[in-house]
Amino acid sequence: MVIVQYCMPYSSWCFAITEWKDIATIIAAIVAVPGALIAAWKTFQEIKKGRIQREKEQQLKRTEFTLAQHRRLFDDSTLYSVLCLIDSDDLKLKNQDMWDAKRKFLTFFEEIELLVGSGDSNKNVAYYMFGYYAKCALDGNNFKEGINLKPEYWGLFFKFVADANEYLKADFDPKKLLL
């Protein structure tokens, strides 16, 4: 049996067709493996960039939402009416016409606690921005008038105040607010 050899032009490389097939497979693997590795690396880099971008967008949304809640506290006339009286535990807080406003005020903090508990709001920022007002409400004797302010009815509010007090006493670090 005669084996026919095929030679590469302008060289002395002569091989049988089956050997050329093996050489072509080896060359293809040498080119394809690094190409596939580079493509995989680039893919992972793009995934990482996308994840970082999504995290930044989520952080921005959380920040915008927190600022909107802060504005709500001042822009909502009902909440603001309580806010203006809460620092000094003003006697006006005892008035029956303030009872619904105070309930709305408590509900505001329960909403914030729900967001903190679910991880949708940064707890450090929430406790810093709203903790003082919640603490004033809980500590105010005039504020409590007309409201059955017990943990079994306002559990999220009590949790928010307790966590805020703990944060403001032990862990307060302005750098944490920027995380």
Buried (B, 14 or more C-beta within 10 A) or exposed (E): EEEEEEEEEEEEEEBEEEBBEEEEEEEEEEEEEEEEEEEEEEEEEEEEEEEEEEEEEEEEEBEEEBEEBBEEBEEBEBBBBBBEBBEEBBEBBBBEEBBEBBBBBBBBBBBBBEBBBEEEBBBBBBBBBBBBBBBBBBEBEBBBBBBEBEEEEBEBBBBBBBBBBEBBEEEEEEEBEEE
